[in-house]
Amino acid sequence: MAEEYGADQVIALEGLKPVRLRPGMYIGNTGSGGLHHLIWEIVDNSVDEAMNGHADRIDVILNPDNSITVVDNGRGIPVAPQKQGLYKGMPTVEMVLSVLHAGGKFEGKNYSFSGGLHGVGSSVVNALSRWMHVDVRLDGKVHHIEFGAVEKGGEIISGTVTSKLKVTGKVPKGETGTTVSFLPDERVFSTTRWDFEYIKRRVRQGAFLNPGLTFVVTDARKSDSVEEIVYHYPEGLKDFMEEVTEDRLKTYERKREELPHPEPIFFGWRDDNIEGEFDIALRWFPDTSYRVQSFANGIETGHGGTHVKGVEGVMTSILNKYARQDHISLLGEKDPNIEATDWRAGCGFIISAKVKEPQFVGQTKDELSNPEVGKMVKQGFTALFNDWLQDHPTEAKAIIGKAIEEMRHRHRMKALEEAERSKAEKVGFQARSQPLPAKLADCRTKDRSKAELFIVEGDSAAGPAKNGRQVDFQAVLPIRGKGLNIEAALSAKNGDERIANNAETQGMIAALGAGSQDHFELDALRYGKIIILTDADDDGRHIELLLMTMFFRLMPELVLDGRLYVSRPPLYSISWKGEKVYLATEEDKERWLEEHPRYDGSPKRFKGLGEMNVGQLRETAIHPDTRGLAQLTIEDISVADKTIRDLMGTNSQAKWDTLREVELHLEEVA
């Protein structure tokens, strides 16, 4: 019998309860990414003050008790009581920090540009914290208020005022600003460990995007080793691009002289009609990768948006138009046009847009959706880049020459594919550019969202994997050993050819059915989950990394959409009290033995997946109810990009430096 559904079952969540109940809606997730998002919600408010000329310094402090303190010298959150409305009489600072959709950015009178227009950032942080303490320096006084997560009647009421607003001190006349301290609630998050390296990188980005703004980051968690770093970049995006250039050239072991032009191209544009502006720095590199970093109102938009599309939408037409001018003649009448995939090879640009009323896709703000921003960027970039090409003919020819070289290579490869297709037709085979690989054991379901593809290491592992799977929705594709290092291939001059001629890579691309690079279509993906399943030893980890690199470089949208997973088979099995105990690593084995001193047997070490019987592999790595599955997520795409380049690129020193950084990070975690 169905449960009764009436008026009593319909409720309205009050105060900050919606945030506490569904934190993922506001911060993305409750893992490390969501945890660090709390910092950026507070920091972004301080950056808004700086963007509008009211602050020039922001401090971010990691305290010994694991709380975070953010200090700015902006105008200070207003403290006067509200004069009207539902919250009449409530101190404004209390309303801003404890009421959703309360803030001073809705009407646009106080901020020309702002990253937070929803009015939920600070209150969300309050809702997900054990406590929050705020000091406002205003009118020569320090105004202090405290909030906490209080338990009432068995329910946790977060954002409760535990110490009402009061004056606790004095400051010099004219000194203003806000200090916010908060302690994330461990009952909400799966981890409350701060990643200092990640925080430094994000703060440094903020300094790049706000010329003249000084950031000071302090790690005071250990009293005997306090670390303080100052970030200040007067040239903004110019400094940003210079750092990107040094890093990228070092990684690929290319000299500056090999760049198509010696200095980055830098443009700035303002449109008073929409009260918007953008800055862009771009250049082409000797490799073939296409990398974009985009920001809107100081917030990184990892998925791009209309400001990125504005640049991409006009680049192809501008380059073709310039190349076909009579006095240039880089392309003849019979030559094909340059396409987007051609000019993108080796291109990198950073764009920072600001607009009065930004529209983001979701509270996590990873994609800008304002159509007028796309129009502004298209108009401004067309005029500025066209003038630059006319004024810099030598550099323009070098850039277009690189694109033409890529275009001709693309057509050569297309001709080879056509020849192969024609040959196949002549011998009676169906002409298909990407036939499914013969070794693929596909699943039966036609519901792509439920389908899973296991990429397994070797034919010996494929046997038990095929027998242990649920054939209705699980497919298995074996690959042969350590495949192509896509990162190293892309940095080589014949990289595209190496990728196109690599049977293992092309087999995986064909099995997924969604293409790759500029031709990748997420909606065409044949499986909802792509699961890497390799041996639990060091060789298996290396193959994992090679596959992760391939997906990140050739199909980044797949990774960003959360479709890539790693299944963790055990390295050891132990028989204990009539049951099997599976242990994933050497460390797990040693820990288990220490915890069970009476065990006198010998742990069995699996040399590979092929040594496991069907039942063992099914239980530990394949069956959805019992397997150990890790989803690959990207919290900061620029950091992921650099790590992959350093770790998998051809520069030996960068590789060792990255490995050492990972080791130090693991030591800090331990």
C-alpha positions in Angstrom: 0.0 0.0 0.0 1.3 3.4 -0.9 2.3 5.8 1.8 -0.1 8.7 2.5 0.9 11.9 0.7 -0.7 15.0 2.0 -0.1 18.5 3.4 1.9 17.1 6.3 4.5 15.6 3.9 5.2 18.9 2.2 7.6 21.1 4.1 9.6 24.3 3.5 13.2 24.3 4.7 14.0 27.4 6.7 17.2 29.3 7.3 20.4 27.5 6.3 18.8 24.0 6.4 18.8 23.6 2.6 22.6 23.9 2.6 23.1 21.5 5.4 20.7 19.0 3.8 22.1 19.2 0.2 25.6 20.7 0.4 26.5 19.4 -3.1 24.0 21.8 -4.7 26.0 24.7 -3.3 29.6 23.6 -3.3 29.7 20.8 -5.8 30.6 17.9 -3.4 31.6 17.2 0.2 35.1 15.9 -0.7 38.3 17.9 -1.0 36.9 20.1 -3.8 33.9 21.2 -1.8 36.0 21.8 1.3 38.3 24.1 -0.6 35.4 25.8 -2.2 34.6 27.3 1.2 37.8 29.3 1.1 37.1 30.7 -2.4 33.6 31.8 -1.4 35.1 34.0 1.3 38.1 35.1 -0.7 36.0 36.0 -3.7 34.0 38.5 -1.6 37.3 40.1 -0.7 38.4 40.1 -4.3 35.2 41.8 -5.2 36.2 44.7 -2.9 39.6 44.8 -4.7 38.1 44.7 -8.2 36.0 47.7 -7.3 38.9 49.7 -5.9 38.2 49.3 -2.2 41.0 46.9 -1.2 44.6 46.2 -2.1 45.5 43.4 0.3 44.0 40.0 1.2 45.5 37.5 3.7 44.6 33.8 3.8 45.8 32.0 7.0 45.7 28.3 7.8 45.5 28.2 11.6 46.8 25.5 14.0 43.2 24.3 14.8 42.6 23.7 11.1 40.4 26.8 10.8 40.8 29.3 8.0 41.1 33.1 8.4 40.6 35.5 5.5 41.4 39.2 6.1 40.9 42.1 3.7 41.2 45.9 4.0 38.0 46.6 2.0 35.1 48.7 3.2 33.9 46.2 5.8 30.5 44.4 5.9 27.9 47.0 7.1 26.9 46.4 10.7 24.0 48.8 11.1 20.5 47.3 11.7 18.2 46.6 8.7 15.6 49.4 8.6 12.8 47.5 6.9 11.6 44.2 5.6 11.5 40.7 7.2 14.8 41.2 8.9 14.1 44.7 10.3 16.4 45.4 13.3 18.8 42.6 12.5 22.5 43.7 12.1 23.3 43.7 8.4 26.4 41.6 9.0 24.3 39.0 10.7 21.8 38.9 7.8 24.6 38.6 5.2 26.2 35.6 7.0 23.1 33.7 8.1 20.4 34.4 5.4 20.5 32.9 2.0 20.3 35.4 -0.9 21.2 38.3 1.3 24.0 40.7 0.1 24.9 44.0 -1.4 25.5 42.9 -5.0 22.0 42.5 -6.4 21.2 46.0 -7.5 24.8 46.7 -8.8 25.1 50.0 -6.9 28.0 49.0 -4.6 30.0 46.8 -7.1 30.8 47.5 -10.7 32.1 43.9 -11.0 31.5 41.0 -8.7 31.9 37.2 -8.8 29.2 36.5 -6.3 25.7 37.7 -7.2 23.6 34.9 -5.7 24.0 36.2 -2.1 24.7 32.6 -0.8 28.5 32.4 -0.6 29.3 33.5 3.0 26.1 32.0 4.4 26.9 28.7 2.8 30.3 28.7 4.4 28.6 29.5 7.7 26.1 26.7 7.2 28.8 24.1 6.7 31.1 25.2 9.5 31.4 24.2 13.2 31.8 27.9 13.9 32.4 31.2 12.2 33.8 34.4 13.8 33.7 37.7 12.0 35.4 41.0 12.8 34.4 44.2 10.9 36.7 47.2 11.2 34.4 50.2 10.6 34.0 53.7 12.0 37.1 53.4 14.2 35.8 50.3 15.9 36.1 46.5 15.7 32.6 44.9 15.5 32.6 41.2 16.5 29.9 38.5 15.9 30.1 34.7 16.3 28.0 31.8 14.8 28.0 28.1 15.5 26.4 24.8 14.7 24.2 24.2 17.7 22.3 21.0 18.5 18.7 21.5 19.5 16.3 18.7 20.0 18.6 16.2 18.3 18.9 18.4 15.3 21.9 20.5 14.3 21.0 24.2 13.6 23.9 25.7 11.8 24.6 29.4 11.5 23.1 30.1 14.9 24.3 33.4 16.5 26.3 32.3 19.6 27.7 35.7 20.4 25.7 38.8 19.3 27.3 41.7 17.5 29.3 43.9 19.9 32.2 46.3 19.8 35.4 44.6 21.0 38.1 47.2 20.2 39.3 50.2 18.4 41.2 50.8 15.1 42.7 54.0 13.7 40.3 56.4 12.0 39.8 55.4 8.3 41.0 51.8 8.8 38.3 49.4 7.4 38.1 45.8 6.4 36.6 42.4 7.3 38.2 39.3 9.0 36.3 36.0 8.6 37.4 32.8 10.4 35.7 29.5 10.1 36.2 25.8 11.0 34.6 23.3 8.5 32.3 20.8 10.1 33.8 17.3 9.9 30.3 15.9 10.1 29.6 17.3 6.6 32.9 16.6 4.8 34.6 13.4 4.0 37.9 15.2 4.6 38.9 18.4 6.3 42.6 18.4 5.3 43.7 21.5 3.6 46.0 21.2 0.6 48.4 24.1 1.0 50.0 23.7 -2.4 46.6 23.9 -4.1 45.6 27.0 -2.0 48.9 28.7 -3.0 48.3 28.1 -6.7 44.7 29.4 -6.5 45.7 32.5 -4.6 48.5 33.2 -7.0 46.0 33.0 -9.8 43.9 35.7 -8.0 47.0 37.9 -7.8 47.7 37.5 -11.6 44.1 38.4 -12.4 44.1 41.5 -10.2 47.1 43.7 -11.0 48.2 45.7 -7.9 46.4 43.4 -5.4 48.7 41.8 -2.8 47.9 38.3 -1.5 49.7 37.0 1.6 49.2 33.2 2.3 50.3 31.8 5.6 50.5 28.2 6.8 50.5 28.4 10.6 49.3 24.9 11.3 52.8 24.0 12.7 54.1 26.6 15.2 57.7 25.5 14.5 57.5 26.0 10.7 55.2 28.8 9.8 55.4 29.5 6.0 54.4 32.9 4.6 54.3 33.7 0.9 53.5 37.1 -0.8 52.0 37.2 -4.3 51.9 40.5 -6.2 51.9 40.9 -10.0 51.7 44.5 -11.3 51.5 43.4 -15.0 48.6 41.0 -14.4 48.0 38.7 -17.4 51.3 39.6 -18.9 53.0 38.2 -15.8 50.7 35.2 -15.9 51.5 34.4 -19.6 55.2 34.8 -18.9 55.1 32.2 -16.2 53.0 29.8 -18.4 55.5 30.3 -21.2 58.5 29.5 -19.0 56.9 26.4 -17.7 55.7 25.1 -21.0 59.0 25.7 -22.8 60.9 24.0 -19.9 58.5 21.0 -20.1 59.0 20.5 -23.8 62.7 21.4 -23.8 62.1 24.0 -26.5 63.9 27.3 -26.7 62.1 30.7 -26.7 63.5 31.4 -30.2 61.4 28.6 -31.6 58.2 30.4 -30.8 56.3 31.8 -33.7 56.8 35.3 -32.2 59.0 36.5 -29.3 56.4 38.1 -27.0 52.9 37.2 -26.0 50.0 39.1 -27.7 48.1 41.1 -25.1 44.8 42.9 -25.6 42.4 44.8 -23.4 38.9 46.0 -24.4 36.0 47.7 -22.6 32.4 48.0 -23.7 30.5 50.7 -21.8 27.2 49.7 -23.3 27.1 46.5 -21.3 29.5 47.8 -18.6 31.9 44.9 -19.4 35.6 44.4 -20.3 38.1 41.7 -21.0 41.8 41.1 -21.1 43.5 38.4 -23.1 47.0 37.1 -23.5 47.8 34.5 -26.2 50.7 32.9 -28.0 51.6 29.8 -30.0 54.1 27.2 -28.8 56.3 24.7 -30.6 54.1 21.7 -29.5 50.6 20.8 -30.7 48.5 21.1 -27.5 45.7 23.6 -27.2 45.3 25.1 -23.7 42.9 27.7 -22.5 42.6 29.2 -19.0 39.5 31.4 -18.6 38.2 33.6 -15.8 35.0 35.7 -15.2 34.9 38.4 -12.6 38.0 36.9 -11.0 36.6 33.3 -10.8 38.1 30.5 -12.8 35.7 29.0 -15.4 37.1 25.6 -15.9 34.4 24.7 -18.5 34.9 28.0 -20.4 31.8 29.8 -21.5 30.7 32.6 -23.8 34.0 34.6 -23.3 36.0 31.6 -24.6 33.6 30.9 -27.4 33.9 34.5 -28.4 37.6 34.1 -29.1 37.3 30.7 -30.8 34.4 31.9 -32.9 36.3 34.5 -34.8 39.9 33.1 -34.8 39.3 30.9 -37.9 37.8 33.6 -40.1 40.4 36.2 -39.1 43.4 33.9 -40.0 41.8 32.8 -43.3 41.0 36.3 -44.2 44.5 37.6 -43.5 46.2 34.6 -45.3 44.2 35.3 -48.5 45.0 39.0 -48.8 46.5 39.8 -52.2 49.7 41.2 -50.7 50.1 38.2 -48.3 49.0 35.2 -50.4 49.8 32.6 -47.8 46.8 30.6 -49.2 46.0 30.4 -52.9 42.5 30.3 -54.5 42.6 26.5 -54.7 44.0 25.9 -51.2 41.5 24.7 -48.5 40.7 26.9 -45.6 42.4 26.8 -42.2 40.1 25.1 -39.7 39.8 25.4 -35.9 41.8 22.2 -35.3 44.7 23.7 -37.3 45.2 27.0 -35.5 44.6 25.4 -32.1 47.7 23.3 -32.5 50.2 24.8 -30.0 47.9 27.7 -29.1 47.5 28.9 -25.5 45.5 31.8 -24.2 44.3 33.3 -21.0 41.2 35.4 -20.9 39.8 37.3 -18.0 36.3 38.9 -18.5 34.4 41.2 -16.2 30.7 42.1 -16.5 28.2 43.9 -14.4 25.7 41.0 -14.2 27.6 37.7 -14.7 25.6 34.6 -15.2 27.2 31.3 -14.2 26.1 27.7 -14.8 25.4 26.7 -11.1 26.7 28.0 -7.8 30.2 26.5 -8.4 30.6 29.0 -11.3 32.7 26.9 -13.7 31.1 28.2 -16.9 30.0 31.7 -18.0 26.7 31.9 -19.8 26.2 35.6 -20.6 25.4 36.0 -24.3 26.3 39.7 -24.3 29.8 38.8 -23.1 30.4 36.5 -26.1 29.2 39.3 -28.4 31.6 41.8 -26.6 34.6 39.5 -26.9 33.8 38.7 -30.5 33.6 42.3 -31.4 36.7 43.4 -29.5 38.9 40.5 -30.4 38.0 40.8 -34.1 39.1 44.4 -34.1 42.2 44.1 -31.9 43.6 40.9 -33.4 43.0 42.0 -37.0 44.9 45.2 -36.3 47.7 43.3 -34.6 48.1 41.0 -37.6 48.4 44.0 -40.0 51.0 45.7 -37.8 53.1 42.5 -37.2 53.5 40.8 -40.6 56.5 38.7 -39.7 54.9 37.3 -36.6 51.5 36.9 -38.4 53.1 34.8 -41.1 54.8 32.6 -38.6 51.5 31.9 -36.8 49.6 31.3 -40.0 52.4 29.2 -41.3 52.2 26.9 -38.4 48.4 26.6 -38.9 48.9 25.9 -42.6 51.4 23.2 -41.8 48.9 21.5 -39.5 46.1 21.9 -42.2 48.2 20.2 -44.8 49.2 17.4 -42.4 45.5 17.0 -41.7 44.6 16.6 -45.3 47.5 14.2 -45.9 46.1 12.0 -43.1 42.6 12.3 -44.5 43.8 11.2 -47.9 45.5 8.1 -46.3 42.3 7.3 -44.5 40.3 7.6 -47.7 42.7 5.3 -49.5 42.4 2.7 -46.7 38.6 2.9 -46.8 38.6 2.5 -50.6 40.9 -0.5 -50.3 38.6 -2.1 -47.7 35.6 -1.5 -50.0 37.3 -3.3 -52.9 37.9 -6.4 -50.9 34.2 -6.5 -49.8 34.3 -5.1 -46.3 31.9 -2.5 -45.0 33.6 0.9 -45.2 33.8 2.3 -41.6 36.4 4.8 -40.4 36.4 3.3 -36.9 35.2 -0.3 -36.7 34.8 -1.7 -33.2 38.0 -3.6 -32.1 37.8 -7.4 -32.5 38.8 -8.0 -28.9 35.9 -5.9 -27.5 33.5 -8.1 -25.5 30.5 -5.7 -25.6 27.5 -5.6 -23.3 23.8 -6.0 -24.3 22.2 -2.9 -22.9 21.2 -0.1 -25.2 21.0 2.4 -22.3 24.4 4.1 -22.6 24.1 5.8 -19.2 24.1 2.3 -17.5 26.8 0.7 -19.7 30.3 0.2 -18.3 33.5 -0.5 -20.2 36.4 -2.2 -18.4 39.8 -1.5 -20.0 41.9 -4.4 -18.8 45.6 -5.1 -19.0 46.4 -8.1 -21.3 44.5 -11.1 -22.6 45.3 -13.1 -19.5 43.2 -10.7 -17.4 40.5 -10.4 -20.1 39.4 -14.0 -19.6 38.4 -13.9 -15.9 37.1 -10.3 -16.4 34.8 -11.4 -19.2 33.6 -14.4 -17.2 33.1 -12.3 -14.1 31.2 -9.4 -15.6 27.5 -8.9 -15.8 27.1 -9.1 -19.6 23.9 -7.1 -19.6 25.7 -3.8 -18.9 29.4 -4.5 -18.5 31.8 -4.7 -21.5 35.5 -5.6 -21.5 38.3 -4.4 -23.8 41.8 -5.9 -23.3 44.8 -3.8 -24.2 48.4 -4.9 -24.8 50.9 -3.9 -22.1 52.2 -0.3 -21.7 50.8 1.7 -24.5 51.7 5.0 -26.1 52.6 8.0 -23.9 50.2 10.5 -25.4 51.9 13.4 -23.6 55.3 12.7 -25.1 53.7 12.0 -28.5 51.9 15.4 -28.6 55.1 17.2 -27.9 56.8 15.6 -30.9 56.6 17.0 -34.4 54.9 13.8 -35.8 52.7 13.4 -32.7 49.4 13.1 -34.6 50.8 10.5 -36.9 52.1 8.4 -33.9 48.6 8.6 -32.3 46.8 7.8 -35.5 49.0 4.8 -36.2 48.9 3.4 -32.7 46.5 0.4 -32.8 45.8 0.3 -29.0 44.9 4.0 -28.8 42.8 3.8 -31.9 41.1 0.7 -30.6 40.0 2.5 -27.4 38.8 5.5 -29.4 36.8 3.2 -31.6 35.3 1.3 -28.7 34.1 4.5 -27.0 32.6 5.7 -30.3 32.8 9.4 -29.5 35.9 10.5 -31.5 38.8 12.4 -29.9 40.4 15.8 -29.5 38.5 18.5 -31.5 36.2 15.8 -32.9 35.2 14.4 -29.5 31.4 14.3 -28.8 30.5 13.4 -25.2 26.9 12.7 -26.1 28.1 10.0 -28.5 30.0 8.1 -25.8 28.8 4.4 -25.8 29.4 3.9 -22.1 28.4 5.8 -18.9 31.4 4.6 -17.0 34.9 4.0 -18.3 36.8 1.8 -15.8 40.5 1.2 -15.9 41.4 -2.2 -14.4 45.1 -3.1 -14.2 47.3 -5.2 -12.0 47.8 -3.9 -8.4 51.6 -3.6 -8.8 53.9 -0.7 -10.0 53.6 -1.7 -13.6 49.8 -1.6 -13.3 50.0 1.9 -11.8 52.1 3.0 -14.7 49.6 1.7 -17.2 46.9 3.5 -15.2 48.8 6.7 -15.5 49.3 6.3 -19.3 45.6 5.7 -19.8 44.7 8.6 -17.6 47.0 10.8 -19.7 45.4 9.6 -22.9 41.9 10.4 -21.7 42.9 13.8 -20.3 44.6 14.8 -23.5 42.4 13.3 -26.1 39.0 13.4 -24.4 39.2 15.9 -21.5 35.4 16.4 -21.5 35.1 12.7 -20.6 37.2 13.2 -17.5 35.6 16.6 -16.5 32.2 15.0 -16.8 33.2 12.3 -14.2 33.0 9.3 -16.6 36.5 8.0 -15.8 37.1 5.5 -13.0 39.8 3.2 -11.6 39.0 -0.2 -10.2 41.3 -1.3 -7.4 42.0 -5.0 -7.3 43.8 -6.4 -4.3 47.6 -7.1 -4.2 47.2 -9.7 -1.4 44.7 -12.1 0.0 44.7 -13.6 3.5 42.7 -16.5 4.9 41.5 -15.5 8.3 38.9 -17.3 10.5 37.3 -19.0 7.4 37.0 -15.8 5.4 39.1 -14.1 2.7 40.6 -10.7 3.5 41.8 -8.6 0.5 44.5 -6.0 0.9 45.2 -3.4 -1.8 48.8 -2.4 -1.1 52.0 -3.4 0.7 51.2 -0.8 3.4 47.7 -2.3 3.9 49.3 -5.8 4.4 51.9 -4.5 6.9 49.2 -2.7 8.8 46.9 -5.7 8.9 49.7 -8.0 10.1 50.5 -5.5 12.9 46.9 -5.5 14.0 46.7 -9.3 13.9 49.8 -10.6 15.7 48.3 -14.1 16.1 48.2 -14.7 12.4 50.9 -17.2 11.5 50.1 -17.8 7.8 51.6 -16.4 4.6 49.7 -13.7 2.7 49.1 -14.7 -0.9 50.4 -12.1 -3.4 48.7 -11.8 -6.7 51.2 -11.4 -9.5 48.5 -10.1 -11.8 44.8 -10.1 -12.6 45.3 -13.3 -14.6 46.2 -15.2 -11.4 42.8 -14.4 -9.8 40.0 -16.7 -10.3 36.7 -15.5 -11.7 35.0 -15.2 -8.3 37.8 -13.3 -6.7 38.0 -10.8 -9.6 34.3 -10.4 -9.7 34.0 -9.7 -6.0 37.0 -7.3 -5.6 37.0 -5.4 -8.9 33.9 -5.9 -11.0 30.7 -6.4 -9.2 29.1 -2.9 -8.4 28.1 -4.0 -4.8 31.6 -5.2 -3.7 34.3 -3.6 -5.9 36.5 -0.8 -4.9 36.0 2.0 -7.4 37.6 5.4 -7.5 36.2 8.2 -9.7 38.8 10.5 -11.2 37.9 14.2 -10.7 39.7 17.4 -11.5 39.5 20.2 -8.9 41.8 22.6 -10.8 42.3 21.9 -14.5 45.4 24.2 -14.8 47.1 22.2 -12.0 46.1 18.9 -13.6 47.5 20.1 -16.9 50.9 21.1 -15.4 51.2 17.9 -13.5 50.5 15.7 -16.5 53.0 17.7 -18.6 55.7 17.5 -16.0 55.1 13.9 -15.0 54.5 12.4 -18.5 56.5 14.9 -20.7 60.0 14.6 -22.1 61.7 16.9 -19.6 63.6 14.6 -17.1 64.1 17.3 -14.5 60.5 18.4 -14.5 59.6 14.7 -14.1 61.8 14.3 -11.0 60.7 17.6 -9.5 57.0 16.5 -9.8 57.7 13.1 -8.3 59.5 14.8 -5.4 56.6 17.2 -4.9 54.2 14.2 -4.8 56.4 12.5 -2.2 56.5 15.6 0.0 52.7 16.0 -0.3 52.3 12.3 0.8 54.6 12.9 3.7 52.5 15.9 4.8 49.3 13.8 4.5 50.8 11.0 6.6 
